[in-house]
Amino acid sequence: MKKTVKSILNIFISVVVLALCVIYAMKDVDISQLWEIIKSANYVWVLAPVPVILASHWVRAMRWRRILKPFIKAKSVLNLFSSVMVGYAINCISPRGGEFVRPFTFARREKVSYSSVLGTIVVERFIDVVALALMLAATFFFQSDKLILALPAQIDTNKMIFMGVLVLAVLVLGFYPPACRFLLKALLKPISAKFYDKIMELFEKFVVGFSIIKKPREYFMLIIESVTIWLLYTLPMYLMFFSFDFEATLHLGFADAIMLCVVSGVITTIAPTPGALGLYHLAIQSAMLTIYGIPADVGLAYATLTHGVNYLVQIAVGGAFFFRENVSMKNIPETAEEN
């Protein structure tokens, strides 16, 4: 019953946010004009990002293999890639649902602990947040004038940087196993020793997924793979410039694509809608209008095609792997405790 209520609430929130974003994004846009702009785009460049998108997911699978390496030797990168794509396909229809489906799919195929594999997803997301924070900092350092334009006037950038450092510090402390053990013992054991023992048993399985932290020699390759992933995320946004002649008419380059990638990364991280639908379009449209003076209809057309190609690749390829893995949504646990 609780799961049903939670699902209904999540769907309701997603629909409301999506509707509000669509209404706001379309308020200054003529639908017929938007359709004409989309039709007139150069579709050779629209399709050019497809292999790049697949390559970014393949590199993510390779990085995941490295994170798993201390306690699991994956049989093949293909199995990891399959689970990654299934997870992305689920994210396209259920916000964050893929974060549970991906480790479940891999754990079942490799016959290993779901709780431990789920721990690696937390580590991976932590690496992604750190990488995004560093990209945001670098963008602010090199293109602060443009980034400030994209932010609401009332936001104090110094406070934003301070809060970012503070959040990062809290995350580091929160994911430090000894600190977690201390907090669990202090908070739970006085209430119920039996409940504490159960949680600690799950936690110890979960923390196995953090084994890569104890392997500093792997850090260099993790950095290389993480940088490669974000570069491959940026490249499709750059290639899409050519479909609208932005590189010739507005002289937009790779640095501008990085700017938009940072914006999309932040939005995708916090979006409560499937595949960041609506919020992504609104954020990119707003950034292109504010920073580059690109008309709202053109910016929305760019956002629609950029997001649409990525979305369709994830649905099509992830859907194919979904059938390969014979996944049943009814059997997927929502927490480590359900394993």
C-alpha positions as CSV (number, residue, x, y, z in Angstrom):
1,M,0.0,0.0,0.0
2,K,2.8,2.4,1.0
3,K,4.6,1.7,-2.4
4,T,1.4,2.4,-4.3
5,V,0.9,5.7,-2.5
6,K,4.5,6.6,-3.1
7,S,4.3,5.7,-6.8
8,I,1.1,7.8,-7.2
9,L,2.7,10.8,-5.4
10,N,5.9,10.5,-7.6
11,I,3.8,10.4,-10.8
12,F,1.7,13.4,-9.6
13,I,4.8,15.5,-8.8
14,S,6.4,14.5,-12.2
15,V,3.3,15.4,-14.1
16,V,2.9,18.8,-12.3
17,V,6.5,19.8,-12.8
18,L,6.5,18.7,-16.4
19,A,3.2,20.6,-17.1
20,L,4.6,23.8,-15.5
21,C,7.8,23.6,-17.4
22,V,6.0,23.0,-20.8
23,I,3.7,26.0,-20.1
24,Y,6.6,28.3,-19.1
25,A,8.8,27.2,-22.0
26,M,6.0,27.7,-24.5
27,K,4.8,31.0,-23.3
28,D,6.8,33.0,-25.9
29,V,6.9,30.3,-28.6
30,D,4.7,29.9,-31.6
31,I,4.2,26.2,-32.0
32,S,4.0,26.3,-35.8
33,Q,7.2,28.3,-35.9
34,L,8.9,25.9,-33.5
35,W,7.9,23.0,-35.8
36,E,9.3,24.7,-38.8
37,I,12.6,25.3,-37.0
38,I,12.8,21.6,-36.0
39,K,12.0,20.5,-39.5
40,S,14.7,22.8,-41.0
41,A,17.5,21.5,-38.8
42,N,20.3,19.6,-40.5
43,Y,19.5,16.0,-39.6
44,V,23.0,14.7,-40.5
45,W,24.3,16.6,-37.5
46,V,21.2,15.7,-35.4
47,L,22.0,12.0,-35.9
48,A,25.8,12.5,-35.5
49,P,25.7,12.3,-31.7
50,V,24.2,8.8,-31.6
51,P,27.5,6.9,-31.6
52,V,29.0,9.4,-29.2
53,I,26.1,8.8,-26.8
54,L,26.6,5.1,-26.9
55,A,30.3,5.5,-26.4
56,S,29.7,7.6,-23.3
57,H,27.6,4.8,-21.8
58,W,30.2,2.2,-22.8
59,V,32.9,4.2,-20.9
60,R,30.5,4.4,-17.9
61,A,30.3,0.6,-18.0
62,M,34.1,0.4,-18.1
63,R,34.3,2.8,-15.1
64,W,31.7,0.7,-13.3
65,R,33.8,-2.4,-13.8
66,R,36.7,-0.6,-12.2
67,I,34.6,0.3,-9.2
68,L,33.4,-3.3,-8.9
69,K,36.9,-4.7,-9.5
70,P,38.0,-5.0,-5.8
71,F,35.3,-7.5,-5.0
72,I,33.7,-8.6,-8.3
73,K,35.3,-9.5,-11.6
74,A,32.7,-8.8,-14.2
75,K,32.5,-11.5,-16.9
76,S,32.3,-8.9,-19.6
77,V,31.9,-5.2,-20.2
78,L,28.9,-6.1,-22.3
79,N,27.0,-7.3,-19.2
80,L,27.8,-4.1,-17.5
81,F,26.8,-2.0,-20.5
82,S,23.6,-4.0,-20.8
83,S,22.7,-3.1,-17.1
84,V,23.7,0.5,-17.7
85,M,21.4,0.8,-20.7
86,V,18.5,-0.9,-18.9
87,G,18.9,1.5,-16.0
88,Y,18.8,4.5,-18.4
89,A,15.7,3.2,-20.2
90,I,13.9,2.9,-16.9
91,N,15.0,6.4,-15.9
92,C,13.3,7.7,-19.0
93,I,9.9,6.5,-17.7
94,S,10.5,6.5,-13.9
95,P,12.6,9.1,-12.2
96,R,15.6,7.5,-10.5
97,G,14.0,4.0,-11.0
98,G,17.0,3.0,-13.0
99,E,19.3,3.4,-10.0
100,F,17.8,0.3,-8.5
101,V,17.2,-1.6,-11.7
102,R,20.8,-1.4,-12.9
103,P,22.5,-3.0,-9.9
104,F,19.6,-5.6,-9.7
105,T,20.1,-6.6,-13.3
106,F,23.8,-7.0,-13.0
107,A,23.7,-8.7,-9.6
108,R,21.2,-11.3,-10.9
109,R,23.2,-12.0,-14.1
110,E,26.5,-12.3,-12.2
111,K,24.9,-14.0,-9.1
112,V,26.4,-11.5,-6.6
113,S,25.0,-9.5,-3.7
114,Y,22.6,-6.8,-4.8
115,S,23.3,-4.7,-1.7
116,S,27.0,-4.6,-2.5
117,V,26.4,-3.7,-6.1
118,L,24.0,-1.0,-5.0
119,G,26.8,0.5,-3.0
120,T,28.9,0.9,-6.1
121,I,26.0,3.0,-7.6
122,V,26.3,5.4,-4.7
123,V,30.0,5.6,-5.2
124,E,29.5,6.3,-8.9
125,R,26.9,9.0,-8.3
126,F,29.3,10.6,-5.8
127,I,32.1,10.7,-8.4
128,D,29.6,12.2,-10.9
129,V,28.6,14.9,-8.4
130,V,32.2,15.7,-7.7
131,A,33.0,15.8,-11.4
132,L,30.0,18.1,-12.1
133,A,31.0,20.4,-9.2
134,L,34.5,20.7,-10.6
135,M,33.1,21.4,-14.1
136,L,30.9,24.1,-12.6
137,A,33.9,25.6,-10.7
138,A,36.0,25.6,-13.9
139,T,33.2,27.1,-15.9
140,F,32.8,29.8,-13.3
141,F,36.5,30.5,-13.3
142,F,36.8,30.8,-17.1
143,Q,33.3,32.0,-18.1
144,S,32.0,33.6,-14.9
145,D,30.3,36.5,-16.9
146,K,28.2,34.0,-18.9
147,L,27.5,31.8,-15.9
148,I,26.3,34.7,-13.8
149,L,24.0,35.8,-16.6
150,A,22.4,32.3,-16.4
151,L,21.8,32.6,-12.7
152,P,18.9,34.5,-11.1
153,A,20.0,38.0,-10.1
154,Q,19.2,37.4,-6.4
155,I,21.7,34.5,-6.1
156,D,25.0,35.5,-4.4
157,T,27.7,33.5,-6.3
158,N,30.1,33.6,-3.3
159,K,27.4,32.1,-1.1
160,M,26.8,29.5,-3.8
161,I,30.5,28.5,-3.9
162,F,30.5,28.3,-0.1
163,M,27.4,26.1,0.0
164,G,28.9,23.9,-2.7
165,V,32.1,23.3,-0.6
166,L,29.9,22.7,2.5
167,V,27.7,20.1,0.7
168,L,30.8,18.4,-0.7
169,A,32.3,18.2,2.8
170,V,29.1,16.7,4.2
171,L,29.0,14.2,1.4
172,V,32.6,13.1,2.0
173,L,31.9,12.7,5.7
174,G,28.6,10.9,5.0
175,F,30.2,8.3,2.7
176,Y,33.1,7.7,5.1
177,P,32.3,4.2,6.5
178,P,33.7,4.8,10.0
179,A,31.7,7.9,10.4
180,C,28.5,6.1,9.3
181,R,29.2,3.2,11.7
182,F,29.6,5.7,14.6
183,L,26.4,7.5,13.7
184,L,24.4,4.3,13.3
185,K,25.6,3.0,16.6
186,A,24.9,6.3,18.4
187,L,21.4,6.8,16.9
188,L,20.0,3.3,16.6
189,K,21.6,1.0,19.3
190,P,20.0,2.9,22.2
191,I,16.6,2.5,20.6
192,S,16.8,-1.1,19.6
193,A,19.8,-3.4,19.6
194,K,18.0,-5.9,17.3
195,F,17.1,-3.3,14.7
196,Y,20.7,-1.9,15.0
197,D,22.2,-5.3,14.3
198,K,19.9,-5.8,11.2
199,I,20.8,-2.4,9.8
200,M,24.5,-2.9,10.5
201,E,24.4,-6.3,8.6
202,L,22.9,-4.6,5.6
203,F,25.3,-1.7,5.9
204,E,28.4,-4.0,5.9
205,K,27.1,-5.6,2.7
206,F,26.4,-2.2,1.2
207,V,29.8,-0.8,2.2
208,V,31.6,-3.5,0.2
209,G,30.6,-1.5,-2.8
210,F,32.9,1.2,-1.5
211,S,36.0,-1.0,-1.7
212,I,37.4,1.1,-4.6
213,I,38.1,3.8,-2.0
214,K,40.8,1.6,-0.5
215,K,42.5,1.3,-3.9
216,P,44.3,4.7,-4.5
217,R,46.2,3.1,-7.5
218,E,42.9,3.0,-9.3
219,Y,42.1,6.7,-8.8
220,F,44.1,7.9,-11.8
221,M,42.1,5.7,-14.2
222,L,38.8,6.6,-12.5
223,I,39.7,10.3,-13.1
224,I,40.5,9.6,-16.8
225,E,37.3,7.7,-17.3
226,S,35.2,10.3,-15.5
227,V,36.7,13.1,-17.6
228,T,36.1,11.0,-20.8
229,I,32.4,10.5,-19.8
230,W,31.8,14.2,-19.4
231,L,33.6,15.1,-22.6
232,L,31.4,12.5,-24.4
233,Y,28.4,14.1,-22.8
234,T,29.5,17.5,-24.0
235,L,30.3,16.5,-27.6
236,P,26.7,15.8,-28.7
237,M,25.7,19.3,-27.5
238,Y,28.5,20.7,-29.6
239,L,27.7,18.6,-32.7
240,M,24.1,19.8,-32.5
241,F,25.3,23.4,-32.9
242,F,26.1,22.5,-36.5
243,S,22.5,21.4,-37.2
244,F,21.4,25.0,-36.5
245,D,24.5,26.7,-37.9
246,F,25.3,28.2,-34.4
247,E,29.0,27.7,-35.0
248,A,28.9,29.9,-38.1
249,T,26.3,32.5,-37.2
250,L,27.0,32.9,-33.4
251,H,30.5,31.5,-33.3
252,L,29.6,29.0,-30.5
253,G,32.4,26.6,-29.7
254,F,33.2,23.6,-27.5
255,A,33.5,25.9,-24.4
256,D,29.9,27.0,-25.0
257,A,28.9,23.4,-25.2
258,I,30.6,22.8,-21.9
259,M,28.6,25.6,-20.4
260,L,25.3,24.0,-21.6
261,C,26.5,20.6,-20.5
262,V,27.0,22.0,-16.9
263,V,23.5,23.5,-17.0
264,S,22.0,20.2,-18.2
265,G,24.0,18.2,-15.7
266,V,22.7,20.2,-12.8
267,I,19.1,20.0,-14.0
268,T,19.3,16.3,-14.7
269,T,20.7,15.7,-11.2
270,I,17.8,17.4,-9.4
271,A,15.0,16.8,-11.9
272,P,11.9,14.9,-10.5
273,T,10.6,14.1,-14.0
274,P,11.5,11.0,-16.2
275,G,14.7,11.7,-18.2
276,A,14.6,15.4,-16.9
277,L,11.7,16.0,-19.3
278,G,10.5,19.6,-19.3
279,L,13.1,20.9,-16.9
280,Y,15.9,20.1,-19.3
281,H,14.2,21.9,-22.2
282,L,13.3,24.9,-20.0
283,A,16.8,25.2,-18.6
284,I,18.6,25.0,-22.0
285,Q,16.1,27.3,-23.6
286,S,16.6,29.9,-20.8
287,A,20.4,29.6,-20.8
288,M,20.6,30.1,-24.6
289,L,18.3,33.1,-24.5
290,T,20.0,34.7,-21.5
291,I,23.6,34.0,-22.4
292,Y,23.6,34.0,-26.2
293,G,20.5,35.9,-27.1
294,I,19.1,33.0,-29.0
295,P,15.3,33.3,-29.5
296,A,13.1,31.2,-27.3
297,D,11.7,29.1,-30.2
298,V,15.2,28.3,-31.6
299,G,16.5,27.5,-28.1
300,L,13.6,25.2,-27.5
301,A,14.1,23.5,-30.8
302,Y,17.8,22.9,-30.0
303,A,16.9,21.5,-26.6
304,T,14.1,19.3,-28.0
305,L,16.4,17.7,-30.6
306,T,19.4,17.4,-28.3
307,H,17.3,15.8,-25.5
308,G,15.2,13.8,-28.0
309,V,18.1,12.0,-29.7
310,N,19.6,11.0,-26.3
311,Y,16.2,10.0,-25.0
312,L,15.4,7.8,-28.0
313,V,18.8,6.1,-27.9
314,Q,18.3,5.2,-24.3
315,I,14.8,3.9,-24.8
316,A,15.7,2.0,-28.0
317,V,19.0,0.4,-26.9
318,G,18.0,0.1,-23.2
319,G,14.7,-1.4,-24.3
320,A,16.5,-4.1,-26.4
321,F,18.7,-4.9,-23.4
322,F,15.7,-4.9,-21.1
323,F,14.4,-7.9,-23.1
324,R,17.8,-9.5,-23.2
325,E,18.0,-9.4,-19.4
326,N,14.3,-10.5,-19.1
327,V,13.7,-8.0,-16.3
328,S,10.5,-8.1,-14.3
329,M,9.7,-4.8,-12.6
330,K,7.8,-6.7,-9.8
331,N,10.9,-8.4,-8.5
332,I,13.2,-5.3,-8.3
333,P,13.8,-4.2,-4.7
334,E,13.6,-0.4,-4.0
335,T,16.2,-0.5,-1.2
336,A,19.1,-2.7,0.0
337,E,17.0,-3.9,2.9
338,E,14.5,-5.6,0.5
339,N,17.2,-7.7,-1.0
